């Protein structure tokens, strides 16, 4: 059988051993066998993502995890800062606007990056902003943002920072979502969404009544 080679931002090639698991008989989701499999997957993701915190697994694309982040960390009417550096990061703006946030986009030319100084200026000009949403690896243009420095800016303004990894599972300095591309599994099958800080969990508990993708609601399932 011909095996295509994928040279795309996503999806990525799925290893043969993972493909083979899809040929096995289904197990019921309320059995101990399923519970053990889910716990094992969660612990494996904690290792990959370098966190001891809970890692809920969302059966959604990266965009679904981004939506969950916005809905769990903000509320309609909030002002949020977005680094818009390509096709994937512009989704932060689209999601925020869809759910009633005032979105301030810090933009740049394709192939360029937004600097921490520009983000800092955006916060200075928009007092009362509640969150920063950015993209670590903008795979539509190939640029990489300095997430650590972006998080420092957000924390200096006492706001939450949230970053979508976009295929790079392993950043350490902000709560973020990562997609199936990072670990080589089926697209739309396993989006990961860990909250790295207590402040993020606290905010999620305040806002979780507005979304089916409520992170606190599924936190205690495993």
MIVEX-264899 format. One record per atom (N, C-alpha, C): residue number from 1; atom name; x, y, z. Coordinates in pm, 1 decimal. Atoms other than C-alpha are relative to their C-alpha. Layout:
% MIVEX-264899
 pos site        x        y        z
 NUM   CA        X        Y        Z
...
This chain:
% MIVEX-264899
 pos site        x        y        z
   1    N     83.8   -119.8      0.0
   1   CA      0.0      0.0      0.0
   1    C     87.4    124.9      0.0
   2    N    -75.6   -123.4      8.9
   2   CA    128.2    343.0    -93.4
   2    C    -20.8     84.4    126.1
   3    N      7.3    -83.3   -119.9
   3   CA    211.2    556.1    209.3
   3    C     37.4    142.7    -36.6
   4    N    -32.2   -138.5     36.9
   4   CA    187.1    929.7    138.8
   4    C     88.5     66.0    104.7
   5    N    -83.9    -79.1    -88.8
   5   CA    443.4   1165.3    286.7
   5    C    -63.3    137.7     15.1
   6    N     66.8   -126.7    -25.7
   6   CA    282.8   1467.5    449.3
   6    C    101.2    107.5     37.4
   7    N    -85.4   -114.2    -29.6
   7   CA    481.5   1790.2    433.6
   7    C    -90.4    121.9     19.2
   8    N    101.3   -101.6    -24.6
   8   CA    206.6   2007.7    580.2
   8    C      4.7     43.6    145.7
   9    N      7.7    -40.6   -140.8
   9   CA    144.5   2210.4    899.2
   9    C    -78.6   -100.8     83.6
  10    N     81.7    100.4    -65.5
  10   CA   -104.3   1937.0    986.8
  10    C   -108.2    -44.5    -96.6
  11    N    -44.1     99.0    -98.9
  11   CA   -209.9   1667.5    996.5
  11    C    138.5    -53.6    -30.4
  12    N   -130.7     62.0     15.2
  12   CA    115.9   1486.9   1050.1
  12    C    -15.7   -151.1    -17.1
  13    N      4.6    145.6     18.0
  13   CA    202.6   1125.8    972.6
  13    C    -23.9    -69.0    133.9
  14    N     31.2     75.7   -120.2
  14   CA     65.2    877.0   1225.2
  14    C     83.0   -128.0     -0.2
  15    N    -82.5    121.3     -4.4
  15   CA    307.6    600.4   1334.7
  15    C    -82.5   -127.4    -15.4
  16    N     70.2    125.3     28.6
  16   CA    217.5    244.0   1235.4
  16    C    -59.3    -62.3    125.7
  17    N     51.0     63.4   -121.5
  17   CA    179.5    124.4   1594.8
  17    C   -128.1     67.6     50.5
  18    N    123.6    -68.6    -37.8
  18   CA    -87.3    390.4   1653.4
  18    C   -111.5    -35.5    -97.1
  19    N     99.5     40.8     99.0
  19   CA   -264.8    306.4   1328.7
  19    C    -56.0   -138.3     32.3
  20    N     43.2    137.2    -27.4
  20   CA   -276.6    -58.3   1433.6
  20    C   -100.8     -7.6    114.3
  21    N     95.1      4.4   -112.0
  21   CA   -464.2     23.3   1754.5
  21    C   -142.5     24.9    -46.5
  22    N    134.6    -28.3     50.1
  22   CA   -757.0    145.2   1544.4
  22    C    -69.8   -124.6    -55.5
  23    N     58.3    125.3     49.0
  23   CA   -808.0   -211.6   1418.5
  23    C    -45.0    -91.5    113.8
  24    N     39.4     83.3   -113.5
  24   CA   -864.6   -346.6   1769.0
  24    C   -147.9     18.8     31.8
  25    N    141.1    -14.1    -38.9
  25   CA  -1216.7   -412.3   1904.0
  25    C    -18.3    116.9     96.9
  26    N     30.4   -109.9    -90.6
  26   CA  -1379.9   -120.2   2083.3
  26    C    -16.9    -50.2    142.3
  27    N     28.7     29.9   -140.0
  27   CA  -1389.6   -118.0   2462.2
  27    C    -99.4    104.7     50.2
  28    N    101.9    -91.1    -49.5
  28   CA  -1672.7     39.6   2658.9
  28    C     63.7    109.4     85.2
  29    N    -62.9   -113.7    -67.4
  29   CA  -1600.6    383.2   2799.2
  29    C    -29.1      4.9    150.2
  30    N     25.4      2.9   -144.3
  30   CA  -1735.9    295.4   3144.8
  30    C     62.4   -123.2     67.3
  31    N    -66.9    116.5    -57.4
  31   CA  -1508.4     -0.9   3204.9
  31    C    132.1     40.5     63.2
  32    N   -128.2    -25.1    -63.7
  32   CA  -1196.5    -22.5   3416.6
  32    C    112.0      2.4   -104.0
  33    N   -100.3      2.5    106.0
  33   CA   -998.4   -104.4   3101.9
  33    C     11.8    136.6    -66.8
  34    N     -3.1   -132.9     62.1
  34   CA  -1096.3    228.3   2945.1
  34    C     57.9    102.6     96.8
  35    N    -49.8    -92.7   -100.7
  35   CA  -1027.7    413.6   3268.1
  35    C    152.9     -6.9      9.1
  36    N   -145.0     16.9     -6.9
  36   CA   -677.4    268.9   3283.9
  36    C     68.3     58.1   -123.6
  37    N    -57.1    -55.2    123.0
  37   CA   -613.9    363.4   2920.7
  37    C      0.4    152.2      3.7
  38    N      9.6   -145.8     -7.1
  38   CA   -731.2    720.3   2980.5
  38    C     99.2     57.0    100.6
  39    N    -97.2    -45.9    -99.7
  39   CA   -522.2    757.3   3295.6
  39    C    141.4    -10.4    -55.3
  40    N   -133.3     15.2     58.6
  40   CA   -218.9    623.5   3111.0
  40    C     30.0    107.7   -102.3
  41    N    -18.8   -105.2     99.6
  41   CA   -268.8    867.8   2825.2
  41    C     20.2    135.1     66.6
  42    N    -11.9   -127.0    -70.8
  42   CA   -313.9   1156.9   3067.7
  42    C    137.7     14.1     64.8
  43    N   -131.3     -5.4    -65.3
  43   CA      1.7   1071.2   3260.9
  43    C    111.6     13.6   -103.8
  44    N    -98.1    -15.7    105.7
  44   CA    193.4   1034.9   2936.8
  44    C      7.0    143.3    -50.3
  45    N      2.3   -139.6     43.1
  45   CA     81.9   1383.0   2831.7
  45    C     60.7     91.9    104.9
  46    N    -63.6    -79.0   -104.9
  46   CA    185.3   1522.2   3169.3
  46    C    151.6     -5.2    -13.4
  47    N   -144.8     14.5     19.2
  47   CA    533.0   1386.0   3103.9
  47    C     47.3     81.5   -120.1
  48    N    -39.4    -71.7    120.4
  48   CA    548.8   1526.3   2749.4
  48    C     -7.0    150.7     20.1
  49    N     23.5   -142.7    -16.2
  49   CA    413.5   1864.2   2853.5
  49    C     64.2     58.4    124.6
  50    N    -77.7    -44.9   -115.3
  50   CA    626.0   1883.7   3168.8
  50    C    -87.2     68.5    104.0
  51    N     88.9    -55.7   -101.2
  51   CA    343.3   1943.7   3411.0
  51    C    -46.3   -109.3     94.1
  52    N     60.5     91.3    -95.9
  52   CA    213.3   1779.4   3724.6
  52    C   -148.8     28.1     14.4
  53    N    140.6    -36.6     -6.6
  53   CA   -123.0   1948.1   3676.2
  53    C    -85.2    -89.5    -87.6
  54    N     90.7     82.0     81.1
  54   CA   -431.6   1784.8   3523.1
  54    C      6.1     39.4   -146.6
  55    N     -2.0    -24.9    144.2
  55   CA   -437.0   1752.0   3143.5
  55    C   -126.3    -61.1    -60.9
  56    N    120.4     52.3     65.2
  56   CA   -794.2   1710.5   3018.3
  56    C     24.6    -22.7   -148.7
  57    N    -14.0     33.1    142.1
  57   CA   -809.8   1547.0   2675.5
  57    C   -130.4     35.6    -69.9
  58    N    118.7    -43.4     72.9
  58   CA  -1050.8   1715.7   2436.6
  58    C     -6.3    -69.9   -135.2
  59    N     17.7     58.1    133.1
  59   CA  -1189.4   1532.5   2135.8
  59    C    -38.5    112.1    -95.2
  60    N     21.7   -117.6     85.3
  60   CA  -1150.5   1841.5   1922.3
  60    C    131.1     34.8    -66.9
  61    N   -121.1    -51.9     63.7
  61   CA   -907.5   2013.8   1692.8
  61    C     63.9    103.6     90.3
  62    N    -63.0   -107.3    -74.1
  62   CA   -666.5   2277.8   1814.2
  62    C    -92.2    120.1     12.9
  63    N     94.5   -112.0     -5.6
  63   CA   -933.8   2534.6   1729.7
  63    C   -102.8    -21.6    110.4
  64    N     92.5     29.6   -108.5
  64   CA  -1168.3   2358.4   1969.5
  64    C     61.5     28.5    135.2
  65    N    -69.1    -29.1   -125.4
  65   CA   -910.6   2383.6   2246.3
  65    C     17.0    150.3     19.0
  66    N     -9.7   -146.0     -8.5
  66   CA   -860.2   2753.0   2164.2
  66    C   -132.4     60.2     45.2
  67    N    131.9    -47.4    -40.6
  67   CA  -1233.8   2810.3   2194.4
  67    C    -22.7    -27.6    147.9
  68    N     15.2     33.8   -141.0
  68   CA  -1233.8   2630.4   2528.7
  68    C     80.2     95.6     87.1
  69    N    -83.3    -92.6    -76.9
  69   CA   -950.5   2855.9   2648.1
  69    C    -68.0    135.1     13.9
  70    N     65.1   -130.9     -3.5
  70   CA  -1134.4   3173.7   2554.7
  70    C   -122.8     -4.0     89.9
  71    N    124.5      8.3    -76.2
  71   CA  -1464.4   3057.4   2706.5
  71    C     22.7    -23.0    148.4
  72    N    -26.0     30.2   -140.4
  72   CA  -1306.1   2936.9   3028.9
  72    C     80.6    107.9     70.7
  73    N    -86.9   -100.8    -61.8
  73   CA  -1073.0   3232.2   3086.9
  73    C    -53.2    142.3    -11.0
  74    N     51.3   -135.3     18.5
  74   CA  -1280.4   3532.0   2976.3
  74    C   -152.5     -1.3      2.4
  75    N    145.1    -13.1      7.9
  75   CA  -1634.9   3662.8   2964.3
  75    C    -33.6    109.3   -100.5
  76    N     38.5   -102.4     96.9
  76   CA  -1828.2   3875.8   2712.5
  76    C     22.8    140.6     55.6
  77    N    -29.7   -135.8    -42.3
  77   CA  -1719.5   4237.6   2726.8
  77    C    142.7     21.0     44.3
  78    N   -141.2    -13.0    -37.5
  78   CA  -1362.9   4163.1   2838.8
  78    C     82.1     54.1   -116.5
  79    N    -98.7    -39.9     99.6
  79   CA  -1079.1   4332.7   2656.1
  79    C    116.4    -97.9      6.3
  80    N   -111.0     96.0      5.3
  80   CA   -814.5   4082.2   2542.6
  80    C     97.8     43.3   -108.1
  81    N   -106.3    -30.2     95.8
  81   CA   -484.7   4124.6   2361.4
  81    C     34.7   -127.6    -74.9
  82    N    -30.7    114.7     85.3
  82   CA   -406.8   3891.6   2069.0
  82    C    120.7     32.7    -86.4
  83    N   -110.3    -15.3     95.3
  83   CA    -78.9   3847.8   1881.9
  83    C    -41.7    -68.4   -128.9
  84    N     51.1     52.9    126.3
  84   CA   -191.2   3804.0   1522.1
  84    C    112.9     -0.4   -102.9
  85    N   -118.7      8.4     84.9
  85   CA    103.7   3678.6   1317.0
  85    C    -17.1    -97.6   -116.6
  86    N     23.7     94.2    108.8
  86   CA    -58.8   3436.7   1069.5
  86    C   -139.9    -56.2      6.2
  87    N    133.7     55.9     14.1
  87   CA   -359.9   3227.6    975.3
  87    C    -50.9    -63.9    128.2
  88    N     46.3     71.0   -117.8
  88   CA   -370.5   3018.9   1290.5
  88    C    -18.7     94.1    118.8
  89    N     14.7    -90.9   -113.1
  89   CA   -315.8   3299.1   1538.8
  89    C   -115.4     96.6    -18.1
  90    N    114.9    -88.2     19.6
  90   CA   -589.7   3509.0   1378.3
  90    C   -128.1    -64.5     52.2
  91    N    117.2     66.4    -57.0
  91   CA   -831.5   3248.4   1511.8
  91    C    -28.4     48.8    141.7
  92    N     23.4    -58.3   -132.4
  92   CA   -778.9   3396.0   1858.6
  92    C    -93.4    120.6    -13.0
  93    N     84.3   -118.3     20.4
  93   CA   -928.8   3720.7   1726.0
  93    C   -142.2    -41.2    -38.9
  94    N    131.7     41.5     47.5
  94   CA  -1213.3   3545.1   1545.9
  94    C    -83.8    -61.1    112.2
  95    N     72.3     63.7   -110.0
  95   CA  -1308.0   3336.1   1849.8
  95    C    -41.3    104.3    103.2
  96    N     32.1   -103.8    -97.7
  96   CA  -1288.6   3633.5   2084.9
  96    C   -114.0     88.7    -45.5
  97    N    106.7    -84.6     52.7
  97   CA  -1505.2   3848.4   1861.4
  97    C   -133.1    -74.2     -4.4
  98    N    121.8     79.8      6.7
  98   CA  -1755.9   3565.9   1815.3
  98    C    -70.6     -6.8    134.5
  99    N     58.5     14.1   -133.0
  99   CA  -1807.1   3538.1   2190.7
  99    C     -5.7    131.1     78.2
 100    N     31.5   -128.1    -62.4
 100   CA  -1836.1   3908.1   2259.4
 100    C    111.3     70.0     73.1
 101    N   -110.9    -71.4    -61.0
 101   CA  -1488.1   4013.4   2367.8
 101    C     41.4    119.0    -87.0
 102    N    -64.9   -107.3     74.1
 102   CA  -1324.2   4339.6   2269.3
 102    C    143.7    -45.0    -25.9
 103    N   -130.3     57.0     34.1
 103   CA  -1019.3   4207.6   2084.1
 103    C     91.3    108.0    -56.6
 104    N   -102.6    -91.3     49.7
 104   CA   -708.5   4419.4   2036.8
 104    C    109.8    -85.0    -61.5
 105    N    -99.9     81.6     69.6
 105   CA   -484.0   4258.8   1773.8
 105    C    129.7     76.9    -17.3
 106    N   -133.0    -53.5     27.9
 106   CA   -112.0   4324.2   1765.4
 106    C     51.9    -77.1   -120.6
 107    N    -28.1     67.3    125.9
 107   CA    -23.7   4247.9   1403.6
 107    C    140.3     30.0    -52.3
 108    N   -127.4    -21.9     67.7
 108   CA    284.6   4219.3   1184.8
 108    C    -11.8    -52.5   -143.4
 109    N     -2.6     49.7    136.6
 109   CA    376.3   4142.2    824.9
 109    C     23.7   -151.2     -0.9
 110    N    -22.4    145.0      8.6
 110   CA    371.4   3774.2    712.2
 110    C    148.8    -33.9      5.7
 111    N   -139.0     40.1    -15.6
 111   CA    694.1   3603.9    816.9
 111    C     73.4     76.3    108.1
 112    N    -58.2    -75.2   -110.5
 112   CA    764.7   3860.6   1088.0
 112    C    -64.2    -45.6    130.8
 113    N     57.4     34.1   -129.7
 113   CA    693.0   3831.5   1461.0
 113    C    -36.9    126.6     75.6
 114    N     35.6   -106.8    -92.6
 114   CA    527.6   4049.9   1718.9
 114    C     97.5     -4.2    116.4
 115    N    -98.9     -4.7   -107.6
 115   CA    771.3   4164.3   1985.6
 115    C    -67.8     20.5    135.3
 116    N     54.7    -26.2   -133.6
 116   CA    715.4   4170.3   2362.0
 116    C    -22.8    148.6     25.6
 117    N     17.2   -144.1    -19.2
 117   CA    761.3   4549.0   2351.7
 117    C   -130.5     48.3    -62.4
 118    N    125.2    -39.1     65.2
 118   CA    468.4   4580.6   2108.4
 118    C   -120.2    -46.4     81.4
 119    N    108.4     50.1    -83.6
 119   CA    250.4   4365.7   2332.0
 119    C    -10.8     84.3    127.3
 120    N     -1.2    -84.8   -118.5
 120   CA    353.0   4570.4   2634.8
 120    C    -68.7    134.0    -29.1
 121    N     62.9   -125.4     41.1
 121   CA    249.1   4886.2   2449.5
 121    C   -151.1    -15.9    -13.6
 122    N    143.2     25.2     14.9
 122   CA    -88.6   4732.0   2366.5
 122    C    -69.7     -4.2    135.6
 123    N     58.0      1.6   -134.7
 123   CA   -151.2   4666.5   2735.7
 123    C     -3.8    140.8     59.5
 124    N     -2.0   -137.9    -50.5
 124   CA    -47.7   5022.7   2823.0
 124    C   -113.9     82.1    -59.7
 125    N    103.7    -76.3     69.0
 125   CA   -298.9   5153.8   2568.6
 125    C   -140.5    -55.4     24.8
 126    N    130.1     63.5    -25.1
 126   CA   -577.4   4919.4   2682.2
 126    C     -6.3    -46.2    145.5
 127    N      7.9     30.2   -142.3
 127   CA   -596.2   4940.6   3058.6
 127    C   -126.4    -80.4     28.6
 128    N    113.8     84.5    -32.4
 128   CA   -823.4   4677.4   3201.8
 128    C     -8.3   -126.9    -82.1
 129    N     -4.0    126.3     75.3
 129   CA   -736.8   4405.7   2948.1
 129    C     21.6   -114.9     97.8
 130    N     -0.4    110.3    -96.7
 130   CA   -780.5   4068.7   3115.4
 130    C     85.7   -119.2    -40.3
 131    N    -74.2    119.3     43.3
 131   CA   -579.1   3822.7   2905.0
 131    C     80.6     28.9   -125.5
 132    N    -80.4      0.1    122.8
 132   CA   -313.9   3769.9   2639.0
 132    C    -12.6   -136.8    -64.4
 133    N      6.7    123.8     76.1
 133   CA   -369.8   3507.8   2369.6
 133    C    101.6      7.6   -113.2
 134    N   -104.6     -1.0    102.4
 134   CA    -76.3   3416.0   2148.0
 134    C     22.0   -140.4    -54.3
 135    N    -30.7    127.8     65.1
 135   CA     58.7   3139.3   1925.4
 135    C    149.8    -21.8      3.8
 136    N   -142.4     28.7    -13.1
 136   CA    393.4   2977.1   1997.6
 136    C     65.6    -22.9   -135.8
 137    N    -54.5     35.1    131.1
 137   CA    461.5   2821.1   1657.6
 137    C   -106.9     27.3   -105.0
 138    N     96.7    -35.1    104.1
 138   CA    272.9   2993.1   1374.5
 138    C     36.6    -75.8   -126.6
 139    N    -41.9     89.4    108.3
 139   CA    291.1   2710.8   1123.4
 139    C    -41.2     48.0   -138.0
 140    N     36.3    -52.0    131.9
 140   CA    125.6   2910.9    845.0
 140    C    111.7     85.0    -60.6
 141    N   -111.2    -81.9     49.9
 141   CA    435.3   3131.8    818.6
 141    C    136.5    -49.1     46.1
 142    N   -126.3     55.9    -46.2
 142   CA    699.4   2937.5   1010.8
 142    C     68.7     79.1    108.9
 143    N    -66.0    -80.2   -102.9
 143   CA    766.2   3195.1   1282.6
 143    C    -25.8    -59.1    137.8
 144    N      7.1     50.9   -136.2
 144   CA    821.2   3120.1   1649.1
 144    C      4.8    117.7     96.3
 145    N      3.8   -107.4    -97.3
 145   CA    719.8   3358.0   1926.7
 145    C     72.4    -40.4    127.8
 146    N    -65.5     22.4   -127.8
 146   CA    916.4   3392.3   2248.2
 146    C   -107.5     -0.3    108.4
 147    N    112.7     11.6    -92.2
 147   CA    643.6   3263.2   2477.3
 147    C     38.8     42.3    141.6
 148    N    -43.5    -36.6   -135.2
 148   CA    846.3   3310.4   2794.9
 148    C     -5.0    150.4     19.3
 149    N     -0.7   -146.0    -11.1
 149   CA    891.5   3681.4   2726.7
 149    C   -141.9     55.2     -9.2
 150    N    138.6    -44.5      8.8
 150   CA    525.7   3719.6   2625.4
 150    C    -70.6    -20.0    133.9
 151    N     60.8     26.5   -130.5
 151   CA    419.6   3560.4   2954.6
 151    C     48.3    100.3    103.8
 152    N    -52.2   -100.3    -93.7
 152   CA    646.4   3800.7   3145.1
 152    C    -73.8    132.1    -15.2
 153    N     73.6   -124.0     24.7
 153   CA    471.8   4095.1   2980.4
 153    C   -140.1    -10.3     60.0
 154    N    135.4     18.0    -52.5
 154   CA    129.4   3954.3   3066.4
 154    C     -1.1      5.5    152.6
 155    N     -4.3      3.2   -145.3
 155   CA    227.1   3889.5   3426.7
 155    C     34.5    136.6     57.6
 156    N    -31.9   -135.8    -45.1
 156   CA    373.3   4240.2   3456.5
 156    C   -125.1     87.5      3.9
 157    N    126.6    -74.0      1.7
 157   CA     25.4   4369.5   3374.4
 157    C   -108.9    -73.7     78.4
 158    N     90.5     76.4    -87.1
 158   CA   -133.6   4114.9   3611.5
 158    C   -117.4    -59.9    -76.1
 159    N    103.9     67.1     77.8
 159   CA   -327.1   3930.7   3340.1
 159    C     45.3   -142.3    -31.5
 160    N    -30.8    138.2     35.2
 160   CA   -343.6   3569.2   3229.3
 160    C     56.9     -7.7   -141.9
 161    N    -55.9     24.8    133.1
 161   CA   -138.4   3445.2   2934.0
 161    C    -38.7   -139.7    -44.4
 162    N     38.8    130.2     54.4
 162   CA   -262.0   3163.4   2712.1
 162    C     60.4    -14.4   -138.3
 163    N    -70.7     20.7    126.5
 163   CA    -69.0   3014.7   2422.9
 163    C    -41.7   -130.9    -63.2
 164    N     22.5    124.0     72.7
 164   CA   -161.1   2763.4   2155.3
 164    C    134.0    -45.1    -56.2
 165    N   -130.5     50.2     41.1
 165   CA    135.7   2540.9   2082.1
 165    C      8.1    -23.2   -150.4
 166    N      5.9     23.0    145.6
 166   CA     23.4   2467.9   1721.5
 166    C    101.0   -104.1    -46.6
 167    N    -85.3    110.6     43.3
 167   CA    208.6   2138.8   1699.7
 167    C    129.0    -13.1     76.5
 168    N   -123.6      8.0    -78.6
 168   CA    485.5   2207.4   1951.4
 168    C    -37.2    -24.3    145.7
 169    N     32.8     31.6   -138.1
 169   CA    410.2   2026.2   2275.4
 169    C    125.9      0.0     84.7
 170    N   -118.3     -2.9    -83.9
 170   CA    670.4   2124.6   2534.0
 170    C     35.2    138.9     48.6
 171    N    -25.6   -130.8    -56.5
 171   CA    655.2   2497.4   2600.4
 171    C    -40.9     -1.9    145.3
 172    N     13.9     17.6   -143.6
 172   CA    656.5   2567.9   2970.1
 172    C    -54.3    121.9     74.7
 173    N     13.6   -123.8    -74.8
 173   CA    567.9   2923.9   3053.9
 173    C   -139.4     59.6      0.7
 174    N    135.9    -53.3     -1.6
 174   CA    193.1   2967.9   3004.9
 174    C    -97.7   -115.0    -16.3
 175    N     99.0    100.8     34.1
 175   CA   -129.0   2770.3   3001.3
 175    C    -17.6     -1.8   -150.9
 176    N      4.3      4.9    146.0
 176   CA   -174.2   2650.5   2647.3
 176    C    -78.6   -120.1    -48.5
 177    N     61.6    116.8     63.2
 177   CA   -344.5   2414.0   2409.8
 177    C     96.5    -55.0   -103.2
 178    N    -85.5     63.1     99.4
 178   CA   -166.5   2167.9   2188.0
 178    C    -85.8    -94.5    -82.2
 179    N     82.2     82.3     87.0
 179   CA   -295.3   1964.5   1896.1
 179    C     62.2   -136.9    -23.0
 180    N    -45.0    135.6     28.7
 180   CA   -262.8   1609.2   1770.8
 180    C    128.5     -2.5    -81.5
 181    N   -121.8     -2.9     81.8
 181   CA     19.0   1719.6   1538.3
 181    C    125.0    -24.4     82.8
 182    N   -121.2      4.0    -81.9
 182   CA    265.1   1739.3   1826.0
 182    C     42.2   -141.8     35.4
 183    N    -33.2    135.2    -43.7
 183   CA    242.6   1372.1   1921.8
 183    C    -31.1   -104.9   -105.4
 184    N     17.5     93.8    110.2
 184   CA    151.7   1214.8   1588.4
 184    C   -116.6    -94.5     15.1
 185    N    121.1     82.6     -2.6
 185   CA   -204.0   1092.8   1637.4
 185    C   -101.2     60.7    -96.3
 186    N     99.7    -43.6     97.0
 186   CA   -522.4   1134.1   1438.8
 186    C    -43.7    143.8     25.6
 187    N     54.9   -133.6    -19.3
 187   CA   -641.2   1489.8   1377.7
 187    C   -141.4     -7.8     54.7
 188    N    132.3    -10.5    -63.4
 188   CA   -950.1   1594.3   1573.0
 188    C    -22.9   -109.4    103.1
 189    N     18.2    110.9    -93.8
 189   CA   -886.7   1305.1   1806.9
 189    C     44.7     35.3    140.3
 190    N    -52.7    -20.3   -134.3
 190   CA   -677.8   1431.7   2095.4
 190    C     65.7    135.8     11.7
 191    N    -56.0   -132.0    -28.6
 191   CA   -635.1   1798.7   2163.5
 191    C     23.8      9.5    149.7
 192    N    -35.0     -9.3   -141.4
 192   CA   -463.2   1867.8   2492.6
 192    C    -12.6    143.3     47.2
 193    N     27.0   -134.9    -48.3
 193   CA   -545.1   2163.5   2710.3
 193    C     34.2      9.8    147.9
 194    N    -33.2    -10.6   -141.7
 194   CA   -350.0   2196.5   3035.1
 194    C      1.2    144.4     47.7
 195    N    -17.3   -128.1    -66.6
 195   CA   -383.8   2493.3   3268.6
 195    C    122.4    -10.7     89.0
 196    N   -124.2      8.6    -73.2
 196   CA    -41.7   2564.0   3412.1
 196    C     -4.5     73.4    133.3
 197    N     -3.9    -81.2   -120.3
 197   CA   -142.2   2804.2   3690.0
 197    C   -130.9     -8.2     76.4
 198    N    118.8     -4.0    -82.6
 198   CA   -382.1   2826.3   3980.9
 198    C    -93.9    111.5    -39.8
 199    N     84.6   -111.8     42.0
 199   CA   -506.0   3162.4   3854.7
 199    C    -87.0    -39.1   -118.0
 200    N     78.7     41.9    116.3
 200   CA   -615.1   3002.2   3528.8
 200    C   -113.0    -92.2     42.0
 201    N    105.8     89.4    -46.8
 201   CA   -806.5   2728.5   3710.1
 201    C   -108.5     79.8     70.9
 202    N     97.2    -82.5    -70.5
 202   CA   -971.7   2990.5   3930.5
 202    C    -91.0     72.9    -98.5
 203    N     78.8    -70.6    101.0
 203   CA  -1082.2   3190.0   3624.5
 203    C    -94.6    -95.5    -71.1
 204    N     84.5     97.9     68.6
 204   CA  -1213.7   2874.8   3457.0
 204    C   -121.3    -36.8     84.8
 205    N    111.8     31.9    -87.2
 205   CA  -1428.7   2795.0   3760.4
 205    C   -102.8    112.4      1.7
 206    N     92.2   -113.5      0.9
 206   CA  -1579.5   3142.9   3742.3
 206    C    -82.5      5.0   -127.6
 207    N     64.4    -19.0    128.6
 207   CA  -1667.2   3121.9   3372.5
 207    C    -51.6   -128.7    -63.5
 208    N     23.7    126.6     70.1
 208   CA  -1725.8   2750.7   3304.0
 208    C   -146.0    -28.8    -30.3
 209    N    139.6     29.3     25.4
 209   CA  -2106.2   2770.1   3303.7
 209    C    -42.0     34.1   -142.0
 210    N     42.4    -49.4    130.6
 210   CA  -2103.3   2916.8   2952.7
 210    C     36.8    -92.3   -114.6
 211    N    -49.2     79.4    111.5
 211   CA  -1954.4   2633.4   2751.8
 211    C    -12.4   -148.4     26.3
 212    N     -4.9    145.2     -9.7
 212   CA  -1995.5   2265.1   2684.0
 212    C    142.7    -47.2     16.9
 213    N   -140.2     35.4    -16.1
 213   CA  -1615.7   2263.7   2671.3
 213    C     51.2     56.7    132.4
 214    N    -36.1    -49.4   -131.5
 214   CA  -1597.3   2334.1   3042.3
 214    C    113.8    -82.8     57.2
 215    N   -117.2     73.5    -49.1
 215   CA  -1251.0   2241.8   3168.2
 215    C    -18.3    -47.9    143.6
 216    N     19.6     52.6   -135.8
 216   CA  -1333.7   2224.7   3542.6
 216    C    -99.0   -113.8      5.2
 217    N    102.1    104.7     -2.6
 217   CA  -1633.6   2006.5   3463.4
 217    C     58.1   -136.7    -32.0
 218    N    -57.1    129.6     35.7
 218   CA  -1411.7   1735.4   3315.0
 218    C    129.8    -27.8     74.5
 219    N   -127.5     15.3    -70.4
 219   CA  -1112.9   1785.7   3545.2
 219    C      1.7   -123.8     88.1
 220    N      0.7    109.3    -96.0
 220   CA  -1223.4   1522.0   3795.2
 220    C    -37.1   -135.3    -55.2
 221    N     43.4    126.4     57.4
 221   CA  -1310.1   1248.3   3551.5
 221    C    108.8   -105.8      0.7
 222    N   -108.9     97.6      1.1
 222   CA   -965.4   1086.0   3564.0
 222    C     86.8     19.6    122.6
